[in-house]
Amino acid sequence: MHPKRKKRLLLAGAILVGVGLAAGLTLTALQQNINLFYSPSQVIAGEVPVNTNFRIGGMVVTNSVFRSDSDLNVGFDLTDTAKTVTVSYDGILPDLFREGQGIVALGKMDGDIFVASQVLAKHDETYMSPEISDALKAANQEILGSKQENE
């Protein structure tokens, strides 16, 4: 093989290896930072990853918010109208957080309780995150389907 051709081939191979390595590292970093969204029904069904952060969304159940007297720990129930998950959060809740409102929380499961590291509330009265809206619609269809089967 001609020395010039051999040099070009080695250079092309080194570039391909470098690009492949960069792409692999990028995909690995992105995979570790992905936070998938689950509804309370999916959490109860066991569809969530174990020991991994994920997002859960739904409506805060009325009269379910309880606050600790000694620290910033807050607990509340989150529902998609079909199933309910208890959420524990240690921190200051957003100003727009209230019962009967849609929220999204980021965290992981600890037994039967979702331990949130971040709680996000909707920003106005008419907006609802598409994930929460879809989860509520799916839960309502599930409830209607089971009622029709029982009749």
Buried (B, 14 or more C-beta within 10 A) or exposed (E): EEEEEEEEEEEEEEEEEEEEEEEEEEEEEEEEEEEBBBBBBBBBEEEBEEEEBBBBBBBBBEEBBEEEEEEEEBBBBBBBBBBBBBBBBEEEBBEEBEEEEBBBBBBBBEEEEBBBEBBBBBEEEEEBBEBBEBBBEBBEEBEEEEEEEEE
